[in-house]
Amino acid sequence: MQNALRMSRTLPATVSLFYDRPFPVIHGELFTRALVEQITDPAVQHIAKHRLIGNINQWSDNTDMEGVEREKLQRLYA
């Protein structure tokens, strides 16, 4: 779908396993990088220079985030 939309350069759309886990993935980070390369607005480029970590559900497998200080989480996105 990303390639069909032509929002970035064409990338391989083949799947491979996620490390040693039985989950086929297309390595979405490649598409993310290709999209970031298209950003021309300086303010958005500044944001994109930071580590792209996604939302909390993408990097935390902990369903109980209670007790984590909100300020510490906010620093990840600053």
N, CA and C atoms as an extended XYZ file, in Angstrom:
234
Properties=species:S:1:pos:R:3:atomname:S:1:resname:S:1:resid:I:1 pbc="F F F"
N         0.824       -1.185        0.000 N   MET     1
C         0.000        0.000        0.000 CA  MET     1
C         0.875        1.258        0.000 C   MET     1
N         1.913        1.291        0.837 N   GLN     2
C         2.805        2.447        0.861 CA  GLN     2
C         3.392        2.701       -0.517 C   GLN     2
N         3.856        1.665       -1.148 N   ASN     3
C         4.437        1.831       -2.479 CA  ASN     3
C         3.398        2.316       -3.479 C   ASN     3
N         2.196        1.823       -3.384 N   ALA     4
C         1.136        2.229       -4.311 CA  ALA     4
C         0.782        3.706       -4.140 C   ALA     4
N         0.880        4.225       -2.940 N   LEU     5
C         0.578        5.636       -2.689 CA  LEU     5
C         1.682        6.566       -3.188 C   LEU     5
N         2.867        6.016       -3.414 N   ARG     6
C         4.017        6.769       -3.929 CA  ARG     6
C         4.357        7.989       -3.069 C   ARG     6
N         4.269        7.819       -1.773 N   MET     7
C         4.610        8.907       -0.858 CA  MET     7
C         6.112        8.961       -0.593 C   MET     7
N         6.804        7.922       -0.983 N   SER     8
C         8.259        7.866       -0.820 CA  SER     8
C         8.808        6.968       -1.913 C   SER     8
N        10.112        6.787       -1.876 N   ARG     9
C        10.718        5.881       -2.854 CA  ARG     9
C        10.139        4.473       -2.665 C   ARG     9
N        10.155        3.684       -3.692 N   THR    10
C         9.631        2.322       -3.627 CA  THR    10
C        10.546        1.453       -2.773 C   THR    10
N         9.944        0.711       -1.888 N   LEU    11
C        10.690       -0.156       -0.969 CA  LEU    11
C        10.235       -1.601       -1.130 C   LEU    11
N        11.097       -2.551       -0.754 N   PRO    12
C        10.688       -3.961       -0.823 CA  PRO    12
C         9.489       -4.212        0.094 C   PRO    12
N         8.526       -4.915       -0.398 N   ALA    13
C         7.330       -5.220        0.394 CA  ALA    13
C         7.303       -6.700        0.768 C   ALA    13
N         8.466       -7.274        0.916 N   THR    14
C         8.555       -8.688        1.285 CA  THR    14
C         8.556       -8.827        2.797 C   THR    14
N         8.112       -9.955        3.272 N   VAL    15
C         8.074      -10.195        4.711 CA  VAL    15
C         9.216      -11.122        5.108 C   VAL    15
N         9.611      -10.993        6.357 N   SER    16
C        10.570      -11.914        6.963 CA  SER    16
C        10.206      -12.041        8.430 C   SER    16
N        10.767      -13.015        9.088 N   LEU    17
C        10.434      -13.230       10.490 CA  LEU    17
C        11.054      -12.148       11.357 C   LEU    17
N        10.378      -11.833       12.449 N   PHE    18
C        10.853      -10.845       13.416 CA  PHE    18
C        11.835      -11.530       14.348 C   PHE    18
N        13.128      -11.400       14.028 N   TYR    19
C        14.207      -12.075       14.748 CA  TYR    19
C        13.895      -13.565       14.835 C   TYR    19
N        13.892      -14.133       16.039 N   ASP    20
C        13.628      -15.573       16.154 CA  ASP    20
C        12.172      -15.860       16.501 C   ASP    20
N        11.340      -14.845       16.380 N   ARG    21
C         9.921      -15.006       16.705 CA  ARG    21
C         9.140      -15.381       15.445 C   ARG    21
N         8.029      -16.051       15.613 N   PRO    22
C         7.260      -16.507       14.437 CA  PRO    22
C         6.288      -15.459       13.893 C   PRO    22
N         6.746      -14.211       13.810 N   PHE    23
C         5.881      -13.139       13.345 CA  PHE    23
C         6.436      -12.554       12.046 C   PHE    23
N         5.735      -12.716       10.939 N   PRO    24
C         6.211      -12.112        9.694 CA  PRO    24
C         5.960      -10.597        9.719 C   PRO    24
N         6.981       -9.832        9.355 N   VAL    25
C         6.878       -8.370        9.352 CA  VAL    25
C         7.451       -7.820        8.044 C   VAL    25
N         7.079       -6.585        7.706 N   ILE    26
C         7.626       -5.937        6.515 CA  ILE    26
C         8.681       -4.899        6.877 C   ILE    26
N         9.079       -4.852        8.132 N   HIS    27
C        10.090       -3.900        8.609 CA  HIS    27
C         9.640       -2.473        8.340 C   HIS    27
N         8.568       -2.106        9.020 N   GLY    28
C         7.962       -0.787        8.865 CA  GLY    28
C         8.903        0.368        9.095 C   GLY    28
N         9.992        0.145        9.849 N   GLU    29
C        10.938        1.238       10.088 CA  GLU    29
C        11.563        1.734        8.785 C   GLU    29
N        11.662        0.866        7.790 N   LEU    30
C        12.189        1.286        6.491 CA  LEU    30
C        11.244        2.289        5.827 C   LEU    30
N         9.951        2.036        5.948 N   PHE    31
C         8.957        2.941        5.384 CA  PHE    31
C         8.947        4.256        6.154 C   PHE    31
N         9.103        4.167        7.477 N   THR    32
C         9.158        5.381        8.288 CA  THR    32
C        10.316        6.257        7.863 C   THR    32
N        11.496        5.665        7.726 N   ARG    33
C        12.674        6.439        7.304 CA  ARG    33
C        12.458        7.081        5.937 C   ARG    33
N        11.873        6.328        5.019 N   ALA    34
C        11.632        6.858        3.677 CA  ALA    34
C        10.653        8.031        3.712 C   ALA    34
N         9.647        7.951        4.568 N   LEU    35
C         8.694        9.056        4.695 CA  LEU    35
C         9.351       10.277        5.326 C   LEU    35
N        10.172       10.060        6.354 N   VAL    36
C        10.864       11.169        7.016 CA  VAL    36
C        11.773       11.898        6.031 C   VAL    36
N        12.364       11.173        5.112 N   GLU    37
C        13.225       11.793        4.100 CA  GLU    37
C        12.472       12.795        3.238 C   GLU    37
N        11.150       12.681        3.164 N   GLN    38
C        10.334       13.555        2.333 CA  GLN    38
C         9.932       14.848        3.035 C   GLN    38
N        10.195       14.969        4.311 N   ILE    39
C         9.770       16.143        5.082 CA  ILE    39
C        10.588       17.366        4.663 C   ILE    39
N         9.891       18.445        4.332 N   THR    40
C        10.571       19.667        3.920 CA  THR    40
C        10.379       20.812        4.914 C   THR    40
N         9.379       20.755        5.755 N   ASP    41
C         9.124       21.813        6.729 CA  ASP    41
C        10.198       21.769        7.823 C   ASP    41
N        10.926       22.868        8.056 N   PRO    42
C        12.001       22.865        9.049 CA  PRO    42
C        11.547       22.498       10.461 C   PRO    42
N        10.368       22.945       10.866 N   ALA    43
C         9.885       22.627       12.216 CA  ALA    43
C         9.614       21.130       12.353 C   ALA    43
N         9.049       20.539       11.318 N   VAL    44
C         8.762       19.101       11.358 CA  VAL    44
C        10.061       18.307       11.226 C   VAL    44
N        11.004       18.797       10.435 N   GLN    45
C        12.320       18.148       10.334 CA  GLN    45
C        12.992       18.102       11.700 C   GLN    45
N        12.850       19.191       12.459 N   HIS    46
C        13.440       19.244       13.802 CA  HIS    46
C        12.860       18.147       14.693 C   HIS    46
N        11.556       17.964       14.619 N   ILE    47
C        10.905       16.909       15.405 CA  ILE    47
C        11.390       15.541       14.942 C   ILE    47
N        11.491       15.361       13.634 N   ALA    48
C        11.862       14.056       13.077 CA  ALA    48
C        13.313       13.687       13.358 C   ALA    48
N        14.155       14.666       13.710 N   LYS    49
C        15.552       14.370       14.034 CA  LYS    49
C        15.676       13.595       15.339 C   LYS    49
N        14.654       13.720       16.187 N   HIS    50
C        14.653       12.963       17.440 CA  HIS    50
C        14.389       11.498       17.143 C   HIS    50
N        14.739       10.671       18.065 N   ARG    51
C        14.498        9.235       17.905 CA  ARG    51
C        12.999        8.996       17.751 C   ARG    51
N        12.619        8.299       16.723 N   LEU    52
C        11.208        7.999       16.486 CA  LEU    52
C        10.857        6.727       17.247 C   LEU    52
N        10.133        6.882       18.356 N   ILE    53
C         9.867        5.724       19.204 CA  ILE    53
C         8.421        5.262       19.157 C   ILE    53
N         7.561        5.969       18.461 N   GLY    54
C         6.164        5.564       18.403 CA  GLY    54
C         5.436        5.882       19.701 C   GLY    54
N         4.266        5.323       19.855 N   ASN    55
C         3.527        5.591       21.086 CA  ASN    55
C         3.885        4.552       22.151 C   ASN    55
N         3.391        4.764       23.344 N   ILE    56
C         3.771        3.912       24.478 CA  ILE    56
C         3.423        2.445       24.246 C   ILE    56
N         2.341        2.175       23.542 N   ASN    57
C         1.955        0.789       23.289 CA  ASN    57
C         2.896        0.088       22.322 C   ASN    57
N         3.648        0.856       21.557 N   GLN    58
C         4.574        0.260       20.598 CA  GLN    58
C         5.884       -0.155       21.240 C   GLN    58
N         6.285        0.481       22.333 N   TRP    59
C         7.576        0.133       22.934 CA  TRP    59
C         7.461       -0.461       24.323 C   TRP    59
N         6.275       -0.449       24.921 N   SER    60
C         6.118       -1.014       26.252 CA  SER    60
C         5.235       -2.247       26.193 C   SER    60
N         5.751       -3.349       26.717 N   ASP    61
C         4.907       -4.539       26.794 CA  ASP    61
C         4.315       -4.679       28.192 C   ASP    61
N         4.426       -3.622       28.971 N   ASN    62
C         3.918       -3.627       30.334 CA  ASN    62
C         2.499       -3.076       30.329 C   ASN    62
N         1.539       -3.897       30.698 N   THR    63
C         0.155       -3.440       30.714 CA  THR    63
C        -0.162       -2.612       31.951 C   THR    63
N         0.714       -2.645       32.931 N   ASP    64
C         0.492       -1.877       34.152 CA  ASP    64
C         1.547       -0.778       34.253 C   ASP    64
N         1.254        0.366       33.674 N   MET    65
C         2.197        1.484       33.711 CA  MET    65
C         1.946        2.385       34.919 C   MET    65
N         1.056        1.978       35.802 N   GLU    66
C         0.787        2.768       37.000 CA  GLU    66
C         2.064        2.851       37.828 C   GLU    66
N         2.309        4.007       38.372 N   GLY    67
C         3.503        4.186       39.173 CA  GLY    67
C         4.653        4.800       38.409 C   GLY    67
N         4.553        4.818       37.083 N   VAL    68
C         5.582        5.466       36.280 CA  VAL    68
C         5.263        6.955       36.254 C   VAL    68
N         6.228        7.759       36.624 N   GLU    69
C         5.997        9.193       36.676 CA  GLU    69
C         5.757        9.756       35.279 C   GLU    69
N         4.700       10.505       35.166 N   ARG    70
C         4.311       11.069       33.868 CA  ARG    70
C         5.435       11.923       33.277 C   ARG    70
N         6.148       12.646       34.126 N   GLU    71
C         7.225       13.513       33.653 CA  GLU    71
C         8.341       12.704       32.994 C   GLU    71
N         8.631       11.524       33.515 N   LYS    72
C         9.663       10.678       32.928 CA  LYS    72
C         9.242       10.207       31.531 C   LYS    72
N         7.983        9.851       31.385 N   LEU    73
C         7.477        9.439       30.071 CA  LEU    73
C         7.494       10.606       29.087 C   LEU    73
N         7.133       11.797       29.569 N   GLN    74
C         7.100       12.957       28.690 CA  GLN    74
C         8.490       13.274       28.146 C   GLN    74
N         9.540       13.022       28.911 N   ARG    75
C        10.903       13.299       28.450 CA  ARG    75
C        11.268       12.445       27.241 C   ARG    75
N        10.656       11.278       27.121 N   LEU    76
C        10.927       10.424       25.960 CA  LEU    76
C        10.454       11.086       24.668 C   LEU    76
N         9.441       11.919       24.788 N   TYR    77
C         8.848       12.556       23.609 CA  TYR    77
C         9.258       14.002       23.432 C   TYR    77
N        10.182       14.481       24.238 N   ALA    78
C        10.609       15.901       24.154 CA  ALA    78
C        11.676       16.081       23.101 C   ALA    78
